Amino acid sequence: MSDPGGAALPAGSTDLPLPADGVLAFFTSAPPAEGRVLHIPAGVPGAVRPAPPGAAVFPAVRLIARPGCTAPFPDHPRVRETFGLRTPQDLYDHPGYGQSFLDELAEYGHRFEHRVGGYAAVSGVAEYRAAAGPAGSPAVTDPAAATARDIARALEWMPLAQFHHEPAEAMPGHPDDPAPAGRRRGALVWLIREEDLTRGEFDAALLVPGL
């Protein structure tokens, strides 16, 4: 997988079965906050087109990539499933929920704001919201209070990519998030189901904005 004018991501550098060639293009609009991911195979002709009149245009930024480790927070559905943390009290009593550990995890977890694969900086929250779907049942706003059904549905989703947005005030909001723009953390997270990723059906990816 490569970008239009740069180097390819090395094979095996992520935990995702990405296509061997071509470009992944991520699109979003606001409001309403919607997203789409397209895989453009290598050799397919294309051109850069100007944004529609009135659309906000941000300057292009060249990025470099390097492998790194990410970790989920204790209320992530995978952690809760692995350790059998079925109730909020189970979660609060677990050593991983200790404040000193959470502080260290938070400091480490925000080192990389742009990510491909791994866990999102807002791990858990994004997966629970994706499980609700763009027009599904209300999203879980408190991961600690997630039910067994919420956890099972959230486990179907995995982060595809995360992009940091600056300034956060311009971040598209999530329809289930009443928080004003000033409280948004500034992350756009695209998630996808494993079976859709394996089949290369990137149009099935879901954007969770305004986290």
Salt bridges, closest charged atoms under 4 A:
ASP3 OD1 - ARG62 NH1 3.97
GLU81 OE1 - ARG86 NH1 3.15
GLU113 OE1 - HIS164 ND1 3.83
GLU127 OE2 - HIS76 NE2 3.19
GLU156 OE1 - ARG193 NE 3.39
GLU166 OE1 - HIS164 NE2 3.38
ASP176 OD2 - HIS174 ND1 3.93
ASP177 OD2 - ARG129 NH2 3.85
ASP196 OD1 - ARG199 NH2 2.97
GLU201 OE2 - ARG199 NE 3.27
